[in-house]
Amino acid sequence: MTTLENDLLKVSIRPKGAELTSLYNKQTGTEHLWQADPAVWAWHAPNLFPIVGGTLDNQITVEGKTYPMERHGFARQSEFTLVEATPTKAVFSLQANEKTLAAYPYQFEFQIEYQITSQVLTIIYRVINQEAKPLYFSVGAHPAFAVPFSPDEKYEDYYLEFQKEEDLERHLLSPKGYFTGETEPVLTVEKQLPLTTDLFDRDALVFKNLDSRSVTIRSRHHDRAVTVSFPAFPYLGIWAKPGASFVCIEPWLGYADRDGTPVPFEEKEAIQHVEPNGFFETGFTIGV
């Protein structure tokens, strides 16, 4: 386990998946990250690469060949190497290997950087293409924040506040986790989305046309808050296990397949790419 700490924050990251496991506000004595109860949901904040969501038949097709690809990709199950560490910064690396090549036929390095400054944690994703051809990928975050912040409150005391007034439609998912092509209104020129125990009874809320670039978890009873800012991520998922005491705010570059006929990986909706021997970098922040 790697720990970063300053006067205000203490965070922990484990090598499996380079996954954030603790986000502790030292001023308020509050653990803001879900602590991965295996009876409910056994993750804290998985990193999603080289896909986000599910692919049809759990496969991708690259240059005419089909490869198995698990939901949300293999990075969250992979062991990362710590390649740089200071008291307030850590960089983890996953290199292409025999196991990744069996599912994803690219030579790559995927880096995840964590850095704390004051009360803000910055997370940077870096995809390095070691091929002499374009590399295609999706990448995303899946942090689960503990709600409520204190035991004397209820889940329903909280709401999500979008940066801007939104006229939002969710894109509906099938029982297998693929988009159906149907949408449903969620907000009509509003900024606040109340958290309720049945909000996620039909899976995640997925937004493809979001104007806001930050979402804040707020209580109706105090000013403590958690803000996720994602200036370079056009897509957002919001999810929780129904009835569980957390909410995930998930900035994405990519999303699940749509029901129907599979397409080549490089033609997948919202797919990203890196030029030959180039690199891609993006990031988001969590402020508490």
matplotlib code that plots the C-alpha trace (Angstrom):
import matplotlib.pyplot as plt

x = [0.0, 1.2, 0.2, 0.3, -0.2, -0.1, -1.6, -5.2, -5.4, -4.3, -4.8, -3.9, -3.5, -3.0, -0.9, -3.8, -5.4, -3.4, -6.7, -7.4, -8.5, -8.8, -9.5, -9.3, -10.1, -7.8, -9.6, -13.0, -11.9, -14.0, -13.2, -14.8, -14.2, -16.4, -14.5, -15.4, -17.7, -17.4, -21.0, -22.2, -19.5, -15.9, -14.3, -13.2, -12.3, -11.4, -9.6, -11.2, -8.9, -8.8, -12.6, -15.3, -18.5, -19.2, -18.5, -20.8, -20.2, -17.3, -15.1, -13.3, -12.3, -8.9, -7.6, -10.1, -9.2, -11.4, -10.1, -11.8, -12.4, -13.9, -16.3, -14.5, -11.2, -8.3, -6.5, -8.5, -7.5, -3.8, -0.8, 0.8, 4.4, 5.1, 7.6, 7.7, 6.9, 7.2, 5.2, 2.5, 2.8, 2.9, 3.0, 2.0, 2.7, 1.2, 3.2, 1.9, 2.6, 1.7, -1.6, -2.7, -1.6, -4.0, -6.9, -5.6, -3.1, -1.1, 2.3, 1.5, 2.2, -0.7, 0.3, -1.8, -0.6, -1.9, -0.9, -2.4, -2.2, -4.0, -7.5, -7.5, -6.4, -5.4, -5.6, -3.9, -4.2, -1.4, -1.5, 1.8, 1.7, 4.7, 3.4, 4.2, 0.4, -2.5, -3.6, -7.3, -8.6, -11.2, -10.4, -12.4, -12.7, -15.2, -14.6, -17.2, -17.8, -19.3, -22.7, -23.7, -20.6, -21.6, -23.6, -26.3, -27.5, -29.4, -28.7, -31.7, -30.2, -27.8, -28.0, -25.7, -25.2, -24.1, -21.9, -24.5, -28.3, -28.8, -31.5, -30.4, -31.5, -30.0, -29.1, -30.8, -28.9, -30.1, -29.9, -26.6, -25.2, -25.5, -27.2, -30.7, -30.9, -33.6, -33.3, -35.3, -35.4, -33.6, -33.3, -35.1, -33.1, -32.0, -28.7, -29.7, -30.3, -31.6, -30.0, -32.6, -32.3, -34.2, -32.4, -30.2, -32.8, -32.3, -28.6, -26.4, -27.4, -25.2, -25.0, -23.5, -24.5, -23.4, -22.6, -21.2, -17.6, -18.0, -20.4, -20.6, -22.0, -23.8, -25.8, -28.9, -27.5, -24.0, -21.4, -19.0, -18.8, -17.0, -16.4, -15.3, -14.1, -13.5, -12.8, -11.6, -14.2, -17.4, -19.3, -20.4, -21.8, -23.4, -24.1, -24.6, -25.7, -29.4, -29.7, -25.9, -24.3, -22.2, -22.4, -20.0, -19.2, -17.5, -15.8, -15.4, -13.7, -15.7, -18.7, -20.4, -21.5, -25.0, -27.1, -26.8, -24.0, -20.4, -18.2, -14.4, -12.7, -11.4, -15.0, -16.5, -18.6, -16.6, -13.3, -10.1, -6.7, -3.1, -0.9, 2.1, 4.8, 2.8, 1.1, -2.3, -2.8, -5.9, -6.9, -9.6, -9.7, -11.4, -11.8, -13.0]
y = [0.0, 3.5, 6.4, 10.1, 12.7, 16.4, 18.5, 18.2, 14.9, 11.3, 8.9, 5.3, 3.4, -0.3, -1.9, -4.0, -1.8, 1.2, 1.6, 4.4, 2.8, 5.7, 9.5, 10.8, 14.4, 15.0, 18.3, 16.7, 13.1, 11.8, 8.9, 9.9, 6.7, 3.6, 0.9, -2.0, -4.2, -7.5, -8.3, -5.2, -4.1, -5.1, -2.1, 1.3, 3.2, 1.0, 2.4, 1.5, 0.6, -0.2, -0.2, 1.4, -0.6, -3.9, -5.0, -7.3, -10.9, -9.7, -9.4, -6.9, -7.2, -5.7, -6.0, -8.9, -11.0, -11.4, -11.1, -11.7, -8.5, -8.3, -5.6, -2.3, -3.8, -5.6, -2.7, -2.9, -6.6, -6.0, -5.5, -2.1, -1.1, 1.9, 3.9, 7.2, 8.2, 11.3, 12.1, 13.8, 12.1, 8.5, 7.2, 3.6, 1.8, -1.2, -2.4, -4.7, -8.3, -11.8, -11.6, -8.2, -9.2, -12.1, -9.7, -6.4, -6.7, -3.5, -2.7, 0.0, 1.6, 2.8, 5.2, 6.5, 9.4, 10.6, 13.9, 15.8, 19.6, 21.2, 19.5, 18.3, 14.9, 15.0, 11.8, 11.7, 8.9, 8.5, 6.1, 5.6, 3.9, 1.8, 0.7, 2.0, 2.2, 3.9, 2.5, 2.5, 2.6, 3.9, 5.1, 6.1, 6.4, 4.7, 6.2, 5.3, 7.9, 7.1, 8.6, 9.7, 11.4, 10.8, 8.1, 10.5, 11.2, 9.3, 8.7, 10.8, 13.8, 14.1, 15.3, 15.8, 19.3, 19.8, 22.7, 24.1, 23.8, 20.6, 19.3, 15.7, 12.4, 9.1, 6.5, 3.2, 0.0, -3.6, -6.2, -7.3, -3.7, -2.6, 0.5, -0.1, 3.1, 4.5, 7.5, 8.9, 12.4, 12.9, 16.6, 19.5, 22.8, 21.9, 21.6, 19.3, 15.5, 14.1, 10.8, 8.2, 4.5, 3.5, 5.9, 3.1, 0.3, 0.2, 0.4, 3.5, 6.9, 7.5, 10.9, 11.6, 15.2, 16.9, 20.6, 20.5, 19.6, 19.1, 17.4, 17.9, 15.6, 17.8, 17.4, 19.4, 19.6, 21.0, 22.5, 19.6, 18.4, 16.3, 17.8, 15.7, 18.0, 16.4, 19.2, 16.8, 14.0, 14.4, 11.4, 10.6, 7.7, 7.9, 4.7, 2.8, -0.6, -0.1, 0.6, 0.8, 3.7, 5.1, 6.9, 6.6, 9.7, 8.3, 10.5, 8.6, 8.7, 5.9, 3.8, 0.5, -1.0, -0.7, -3.8, -5.1, -6.1, -5.8, -3.3, -3.2, -1.9, 1.2, 2.1, 1.7, 4.7, 7.2, 5.3, 7.2, 6.8, 7.6, 8.2, 5.8, 6.1, 9.0, 9.4, 10.6, 12.3, 13.5, 13.9, 14.9, 16.1, 15.2, 18.0, 17.6]
z = [0.0, -0.9, 1.3, 0.4, 3.1, 3.8, 6.6, 5.3, 3.4, 3.7, 0.8, 0.1, -3.1, -3.6, -6.4, -7.6, -10.3, -8.8, -7.0, -4.5, -1.3, 1.1, 0.9, 4.4, 5.3, 8.4, 9.2, 9.7, 10.5, 7.6, 5.3, 2.0, 0.1, 0.2, 2.1, -0.2, 1.8, -0.1, 0.8, -1.1, -3.7, -3.2, -4.9, -3.8, -7.0, -9.9, -12.9, -16.3, -19.2, -22.1, -22.2, -20.2, -19.6, -21.5, -25.0, -27.0, -26.0, -23.9, -26.9, -29.1, -32.7, -33.7, -37.3, -37.9, -34.9, -31.8, -28.3, -24.9, -23.0, -19.5, -18.4, -17.7, -19.0, -17.3, -15.6, -12.4, -12.0, -12.9, -10.7, -11.3, -10.5, -8.4, -10.5, -8.7, -5.1, -2.9, 0.3, -1.9, -5.3, -6.7, -10.2, -11.1, -14.3, -16.2, -19.1, -21.9, -21.0, -22.1, -20.2, -21.6, -25.2, -25.1, -24.7, -26.2, -29.0, -28.4, -26.9, -24.4, -21.0, -18.9, -16.1, -13.3, -11.2, -7.9, -6.3, -3.4, -3.1, -0.1, -0.1, -3.7, -5.1, -8.7, -10.8, -14.2, -16.8, -19.3, -22.2, -24.0, -27.4, -28.1, -31.5, -35.0, -35.6, -33.8, -30.5, -29.7, -26.1, -23.6, -20.1, -17.1, -13.4, -11.0, -7.5, -4.9, -2.2, 1.2, 1.8, 4.3, 5.7, 9.3, 11.0, 12.2, 8.7, 6.0, 2.3, 1.4, 3.2, 0.2, -3.3, -6.3, -7.5, -11.1, -12.1, -14.5, -14.9, -16.9, -19.2, -18.9, -20.4, -19.2, -21.8, -20.8, -20.4, -21.0, -18.2, -19.8, -19.5, -23.2, -24.4, -25.8, -27.8, -25.5, -23.3, -20.3, -18.8, -15.5, -15.0, -16.6, -16.4, -12.8, -11.0, -8.1, -8.3, -5.0, -3.9, -3.1, -2.3, -5.5, -7.9, -9.4, -9.4, -13.2, -13.3, -13.8, -14.9, -18.0, -19.6, -23.0, -23.4, -20.2, -20.0, -16.5, -15.8, -12.1, -9.7, -6.0, -3.3, -0.8, 2.4, 3.3, 6.9, 6.7, 4.3, 4.0, 0.4, -2.2, -5.7, -8.7, -11.5, -15.0, -17.5, -20.3, -19.9, -22.0, -20.6, -17.0, -15.2, -11.8, -10.0, -6.7, -5.7, -4.9, -1.2, -0.6, 1.3, -1.5, -4.8, -7.7, -9.9, -13.0, -15.6, -18.8, -22.2, -23.7, -22.8, -23.2, -26.5, -27.9, -28.4, -32.0, -34.3, -33.1, -34.8, -35.1, -31.9, -33.8, -34.9, -31.4, -30.3, -28.3, -28.8, -28.2, -29.9, -29.6, -32.6, -33.4, -30.7, -29.1, -25.7, -24.4, -21.0, -19.2, -15.6, -13.0, -9.4, -6.2, -3.7, -0.1]

ax = plt.figure().add_subplot(projection="3d")
ax.plot(x, y, z, "-o")
ax.set_aspect("equal")
plt.show()
